[in-house]
Amino acid sequence: MKRIGLFCGLLMLSFQLFAEGYQVNLQGNRQTGMGHTGTGLMLGASSMHFNPGALSFMDKKYEFSLGVSGVFSKNTFQKQAPSAYEAKSDNPVGTPFYFYGATKLNDKLVVGLSVTTPYGNTLKWGDNWDGKYLIQDISLRAIFVQPTLSYKINDKLGFGIGLMAVNGNVDLNRALPVQYSGGDASVNISGNTWAFGFNAGVSYQASDKLSFGLSYRSEVMVELDEGDADFTVPASLNALYPDTKFQSELPMPTNITFGVGYQVNDKLLLAADLQYVGWSAYENLNFDFEAESVPDSYNARDFENTMIYRVGAEYSLNEKAQFRAGIYYDSTPIPEDRLTPETPGTNKIGMSLGFGYKINDKLSLDASLLYIHGEKREDGYEPTNFYGTYYSNAVIPGIGLNYSF
């Protein structure tokens, strides 16, 4: 039963990564270049993610925006002294993307559709590192499809709302503490599901220079009813480790963001966002296994609510080119003694640069470069007594195109 307990722990940790992982703040290259600010700004079709209320201020009949980023991330683990053991991850390149398309039905009403990837992660520690019984590799993806309706109440005030349909996918590999002539036993965890929520926002143009925004992205309860657990074990253990199904659920947290935009002069635009993330909804994680030999599991999580602080700026070099910069601070929700190599969550500082270029009256290009530095964290996971020091960072270039007419 000890081995099965470790298996239950594996599932618990895989869903923890799905919950926190990296909250991928790459939903617009213009916004990324400005520290991922945008809730208080009127930025056309991409406002569907940042603040649906601002979409109503779109000035063109049609507007489309698409882009992609490359996430080059590294993680390092060092065991506690006196051990000198160190491991480095060999992560695949992540490719989060976004698409926005919107049209004005009349002077007040705008409809649109967005496809974004605000949650996801790829992490690979290797088959034989010291934490292989916790994780070898994992790939996570959450695609948000959001039809949106936005209405301009008057020349200063707009409101919008969108339905979020979320497709979540997880694929995870981990060794099992069973030795036999064929090598280490292992398990593959996989699943795919749909969940739903909504995104709403209000935008207020206080003056020609000053604007405000408030957005609310609801909690999305991810319910996995038919997850697969597939084992590779010696024949003598097939009865103990049968391939089976499982059910579980957890929340993707509520996000509430307040933003301000200030047009200092014809060349300089400033922005600031304050984002609240309701991670305390993630109190525990329960599993219901189809196979009778695998006991159901209850796991306390006790995540904590967090804040993200963002500031950014855009400077127009001339009529065609803009330079952007931003910085943000993102605190981790993972409490002490709950830190795992699946999601080495630390407080993070993000620093970004960006560039925009207007190719012609209809087409423009945005490019961004984001560096994320994870603060050093000495902690671990109490149930398995796996402790050490974690370091993490990521370099993320991105490019996007905008077309309007």
C-alpha distance (Angstrom), angle and dihedral (degrees) to the residues before:
residue distance angle dihedral
M1 . . .
K2 3.79 . .
R3 3.80 89.6 .
I4 3.79 90.8 50.8
G5 3.80 89.5 49.6
L6 3.79 89.0 56.2
F7 3.79 89.3 49.7
C8 3.79 90.5 53.6
G9 3.78 88.2 50.9
L10 3.78 89.3 54.2
L11 3.78 91.5 57.0
M12 3.78 91.5 46.7
L13 3.78 91.0 53.7
S14 3.78 95.1 45.5
F15 3.80 90.3 57.1
Q16 3.80 91.1 44.9
L17 3.79 88.3 61.1
F18 3.79 90.2 48.6
A19 3.80 87.8 54.6
E20 3.79 99.7 47.4
G21 3.80 110.6 4.8
Y22 3.78 103.4 126.4
Q23 3.78 112.2 -32.4
V24 3.77 90.3 -137.8
N25 3.81 106.6 -132.8
L26 3.78 96.6 -171.9
Q27 3.80 104.9 108.2
G28 3.82 97.2 128.1
N29 3.80 131.4 15.5
R30 3.79 93.2 -142.4
Q31 3.80 90.0 52.9
T32 3.82 93.1 42.8
G33 3.79 89.6 54.7
M34 3.82 87.6 55.1
G35 3.82 95.4 51.5
H36 3.83 91.2 -85.5
T37 3.80 91.7 -68.6
G38 3.79 119.5 148.3
T39 3.80 112.4 118.1
G40 3.81 92.0 104.1
L41 3.82 95.5 41.5
M42 3.82 133.6 84.3
L43 3.79 101.6 -128.2
G44 3.78 103.6 157.9
A45 3.80 122.0 -127.1
S46 3.82 95.2 0.5
S47 3.81 88.8 63.9
M48 3.80 86.4 82.6
H49 3.80 88.4 84.4
F50 3.79 100.8 32.2
N51 3.82 99.9 39.8
P52 3.82 122.4 -15.6
G53 3.81 89.7 -160.5
A54 3.83 90.9 66.4
L55 3.80 91.2 56.4
S56 3.82 88.8 77.0
F57 3.84 89.1 68.0
M58 3.83 92.5 61.4
D59 3.80 106.1 134.9
K60 3.84 101.3 -158.7
K61 3.82 127.9 71.4
Y62 3.82 92.8 -124.8
E63 3.77 130.5 17.4
F64 3.81 132.1 178.8
S65 3.79 130.4 -178.4
L66 3.79 131.4 179.0
G67 3.77 135.5 167.4
V68 3.78 147.9 152.8
S69 3.79 137.5 -149.1
G70 3.80 134.0 -155.9
V71 3.82 115.0 -135.7
F72 3.83 112.1 -153.6
S73 3.80 103.4 -176.7
K74 3.81 133.6 173.7
N75 3.80 131.6 -168.1
T76 3.79 128.5 -170.6
F77 3.81 127.8 -165.8
Q78 3.81 124.5 -166.3
K79 3.79 121.1 -173.9
Q80 3.78 120.0 -128.0
A81 3.81 117.8 -89.2
P82 2.97 137.1 -58.6
S83 3.83 85.1 38.6
A84 3.81 115.8 83.5
Y85 3.82 93.7 -162.2
E86 3.81 116.4 137.8
A87 3.80 131.7 176.3
K88 3.78 131.4 -172.4
S89 3.79 125.6 -160.3
D90 3.80 122.5 -123.5
N91 3.78 98.8 -151.0
P92 3.81 123.1 -172.1
V93 3.80 115.6 -122.9
G94 3.80 110.9 -89.8
T95 3.82 117.9 -140.6
P96 3.83 111.5 -162.4
F97 3.80 113.2 179.1
Y98 3.79 142.5 -175.7
F99 3.79 138.8 -156.4
Y100 3.81 128.7 -172.7
G101 3.78 128.6 -178.7
A102 3.82 125.0 174.7
T103 3.79 141.3 165.4
K104 3.81 134.7 -167.2
L105 3.79 111.4 -123.7
N106 3.81 90.2 -172.4
D107 3.81 139.3 -25.6
K108 3.80 92.0 -66.3
L109 3.81 108.3 27.9
V110 3.83 127.0 69.7
V111 3.81 127.4 175.7
G112 3.77 127.2 -168.2
L113 3.78 149.6 159.4
S114 3.80 128.5 -134.9
V115 3.80 133.1 -171.6
T116 3.81 114.0 -166.3
T117 3.82 140.9 159.6
P118 3.84 106.3 -141.3
Y119 3.84 93.9 157.2
G120 3.80 129.2 45.6
N121 3.78 145.9 98.6
T122 3.79 144.7 -170.5
L123 3.81 119.4 -152.8
K124 3.81 130.5 170.0
W125 3.82 122.8 -178.1
G126 3.83 96.1 165.4
D127 3.78 136.6 -108.2
N128 3.81 98.7 -84.6
W129 3.80 108.8 34.5
D130 3.81 120.4 123.0
G131 3.79 93.3 -97.8
K132 3.81 95.6 51.0
Y133 3.82 90.8 118.9
L134 3.80 88.2 60.8
I135 3.82 99.7 38.9
Q136 3.79 141.8 -18.6
D137 3.79 100.7 175.1
I138 3.79 139.9 -23.5
S139 3.79 138.4 -169.3
L140 3.79 121.8 -164.6
R141 3.78 132.0 -179.9
A142 3.79 134.4 177.0
I143 3.82 117.3 -178.0
F144 3.82 116.9 -166.3
V145 3.83 117.5 -155.6
Q146 3.81 110.5 -168.8
P147 3.82 127.4 -178.6
T148 3.82 106.7 -164.7
L149 3.81 138.7 -162.6
S150 3.81 120.8 -164.5
Y151 3.82 128.7 -176.5
K152 3.82 128.6 -166.6
I153 3.79 104.9 -141.8
N154 3.80 92.3 -170.5
D155 3.82 138.6 -26.8
K156 3.81 91.1 -69.3
L157 3.82 106.9 32.7
G158 3.81 132.1 59.8
F159 3.78 134.1 173.3
G160 3.80 130.3 -165.7
I161 3.78 141.3 174.6
G162 3.79 134.5 -171.5
L163 3.80 136.2 -172.2
M164 3.82 113.2 -127.3
A165 3.82 116.0 -147.9
V166 3.81 107.2 -173.2
N167 3.80 126.3 -160.8
G168 3.81 111.2 -163.9
N169 3.80 126.1 -168.9
V170 3.81 130.8 -180.0
D171 3.83 131.9 -176.6
L172 3.81 118.2 177.4
N173 3.83 136.0 170.6
R174 3.78 127.7 -162.4
A175 3.82 136.8 164.8
L176 3.80 120.1 -118.3
P177 3.82 122.3 -137.9
V178 3.80 92.7 -110.7
Q179 3.81 120.2 112.9
Y180 3.80 122.8 -158.7
S181 3.82 138.8 148.8
G182 3.78 92.7 -87.2
G183 3.82 92.1 59.1
D184 3.80 131.1 -106.2
A185 3.76 119.4 -9.4
S186 3.80 113.3 -122.2
V187 3.78 145.0 -175.6
N188 3.78 133.8 -144.5
I189 3.80 118.3 -152.0
S190 3.80 118.5 -163.0
G191 3.75 139.3 160.1
N192 3.78 145.4 152.5
T193 3.79 129.1 -156.5
W194 3.81 146.1 156.5
A195 3.80 126.6 -125.0
F196 3.81 134.9 173.2
G197 3.79 141.3 -139.9
F198 3.81 140.2 138.6
N199 3.79 141.1 -109.5
A200 3.82 121.0 -150.0
G201 3.78 134.5 173.5
V202 3.78 147.6 173.3
S203 3.80 124.1 -146.0
Y204 3.81 125.1 -165.1
Q205 3.82 125.7 -169.9
A206 3.81 99.8 -157.7
S207 3.83 94.0 178.9
D208 3.78 141.2 -22.1
K209 3.80 87.8 -77.8
L210 3.81 106.7 30.5
S211 3.81 129.1 62.3
F212 3.80 135.3 168.8
G213 3.79 134.6 -161.7
L214 3.78 138.7 -173.5
S215 3.80 122.9 -170.1
Y216 3.79 134.5 -178.0
R217 3.80 124.3 -162.0
S218 3.77 109.8 -171.3
E219 3.78 127.7 -131.3
V220 3.80 111.5 -91.6
M221 3.80 115.3 -149.6
V222 3.79 108.2 -146.1
E223 3.81 109.7 -153.7
L224 3.79 116.3 -171.8
D225 3.82 107.6 -166.9
E226 3.81 100.9 166.2
G227 3.81 107.6 33.7
D228 3.82 117.0 159.3
A229 3.81 125.8 -131.2
D230 3.84 110.0 -172.1
F231 3.82 119.5 -174.7
T232 3.80 133.1 -157.2
V233 3.82 104.8 -159.7
P234 3.81 138.6 137.5
A235 3.80 114.5 -80.4
S236 3.81 91.6 -108.6
L237 3.82 89.7 65.8
N238 3.80 99.0 45.1
A239 3.79 91.1 104.0
L240 3.80 91.3 53.0
Y241 3.80 95.2 43.4
P242 3.83 107.0 34.4
D243 3.77 120.0 168.0
T244 3.78 102.8 -102.4
K245 3.79 148.8 163.6
F246 3.78 127.4 -113.1
Q247 3.80 140.8 -169.7
S248 3.79 126.7 -142.2
E249 3.79 142.1 146.0
L250 3.77 140.3 -160.4
P251 3.82 138.2 167.5
M252 3.77 129.6 -103.9
P253 3.79 96.9 -145.6
T254 3.78 132.8 -108.5
N255 3.83 114.5 -100.5
I256 3.82 121.5 -156.9
T257 3.80 116.5 -177.4
F258 3.79 131.5 -176.3
G259 3.80 117.1 -165.7
V260 3.79 138.7 -175.0
G261 3.79 129.3 -163.7
Y262 3.80 125.6 -168.2
Q263 3.82 125.3 -173.6
V264 3.81 100.0 -153.1
N265 3.81 93.5 -175.2
D266 3.80 139.7 -34.0
K267 3.81 90.9 -63.3
L268 3.81 108.6 33.5
L269 3.83 127.7 65.9
L270 3.80 121.4 179.6
A271 3.82 127.7 -165.5
A272 3.80 138.4 -178.8
D273 3.81 130.8 -175.5
L274 3.80 131.0 -169.5
Q275 3.81 112.3 -162.3
Y276 3.82 127.3 -167.8
V277 3.81 117.7 -161.2
G278 3.81 116.4 -163.1
W279 3.80 99.2 -145.4
S280 3.84 92.2 150.8
A281 3.82 86.9 83.8
Y282 3.80 85.2 76.6
E283 3.81 97.2 79.3
N284 3.79 100.9 142.4
L285 3.76 144.2 -9.5
N286 3.82 123.7 -135.6
F287 3.81 130.4 -169.5
D288 3.79 131.0 -158.1
F289 3.82 111.4 -164.9
E290 3.78 122.7 -158.6
A291 3.82 94.5 -148.8
E292 3.80 111.1 80.4
S293 3.82 92.5 -143.9
V294 3.80 90.5 64.0
P295 3.82 110.6 71.8
D296 3.79 120.8 -138.2
S297 3.80 113.7 -102.7
Y298 3.82 137.2 -140.4
N299 3.81 119.1 -165.3
A300 3.81 128.4 -180.0
R301 3.83 114.0 -140.2
D302 3.83 105.2 172.3
F303 3.82 95.9 -171.7
E304 3.79 117.3 -175.9
N305 3.81 131.3 -129.8
T306 3.79 114.3 -104.9
M307 3.80 141.9 -164.0
I308 3.81 130.4 -139.3
Y309 3.82 118.7 -156.6
R310 3.82 118.3 -158.3
V311 3.81 136.6 179.6
G312 3.79 128.9 174.0
A313 3.79 144.9 164.9
E314 3.80 139.5 -157.4
Y315 3.81 123.2 -158.1
S316 3.82 121.8 -167.2
L317 3.79 108.7 -138.6
N318 3.82 90.6 -172.9
E319 3.81 138.8 -33.1
K320 3.81 92.0 -62.4
A321 3.82 108.4 32.5
Q322 3.81 134.4 59.2
F323 3.80 131.2 -175.8
R324 3.82 120.1 -151.4
A325 3.80 138.5 -169.6
G326 3.79 137.1 172.9
I327 3.78 147.3 161.6
Y328 3.81 135.3 -157.4
Y329 3.80 141.3 -179.8
D330 3.81 119.5 -141.8
S331 3.82 119.4 -173.5
T332 3.82 121.5 -151.9
P333 3.82 120.9 -115.6
I334 3.83 93.6 -152.2
P335 3.81 110.3 110.1
E336 3.77 126.9 -143.0
D337 3.83 115.5 -67.7
R338 3.81 92.6 20.0
L339 3.82 99.0 85.3
T340 3.80 114.8 122.4
P341 3.82 136.9 179.0
E342 3.81 88.0 -118.0
T343 3.79 89.6 68.5
P344 3.80 111.3 11.7
G345 3.79 90.5 -167.3
T346 3.78 116.0 -171.6
N347 3.78 135.7 156.2
K348 3.79 105.6 -77.4
I349 3.81 135.8 -152.3
G350 3.80 117.1 -158.4
M351 3.82 123.0 -162.6
S352 3.79 121.0 -174.9
L353 3.78 143.8 -176.0
G354 3.78 127.4 -168.8
F355 3.77 144.1 -178.4
G356 3.81 131.5 -158.8
Y357 3.79 128.1 -166.4
K358 3.80 129.0 -173.9
I359 3.80 105.4 -142.4
N360 3.82 94.2 -175.9
D361 3.80 139.1 -30.3
K362 3.82 91.6 -68.4
L363 3.80 107.0 29.1
S364 3.82 130.7 58.7
L365 3.79 136.3 167.7
D366 3.81 130.8 -141.2
A367 3.80 126.1 -166.2
S368 3.80 128.5 -178.1
L369 3.79 140.7 -178.8
L370 3.80 120.2 -159.3
Y371 3.81 127.7 -174.3
I372 3.81 117.6 -165.8
H373 3.80 118.7 -164.7
G374 3.79 118.1 -166.2
E375 3.77 113.7 -151.9
K376 3.81 116.0 -119.7
R377 3.81 110.4 -93.0
E378 3.82 127.7 -167.8
D379 3.80 105.7 -162.2
G380 3.78 143.0 99.0
Y381 3.75 150.1 -170.6
E382 3.80 112.8 -68.0
P383 3.85 101.1 -157.7
T384 3.82 91.2 60.4
N385 3.83 97.3 28.0
F386 3.81 90.3 -127.9
Y387 3.81 104.9 153.7
G388 3.77 135.4 161.4
T389 3.78 144.9 111.1
Y390 3.79 121.6 -60.3
Y391 3.80 128.9 -157.8
S392 3.81 124.2 -178.2
N393 3.79 139.5 172.4
A394 3.78 139.9 160.3
V395 3.80 137.5 -159.6
I396 3.80 113.5 -154.3
P397 3.82 123.9 -174.4
G398 3.78 117.7 -175.4
I399 3.78 141.2 -178.6
G400 3.80 133.9 -167.9
L401 3.80 143.0 175.0
N402 3.81 129.9 -142.9
Y403 3.80 125.5 -160.7
S404 3.79 124.8 -176.0
F405 3.77 138.0 162.6
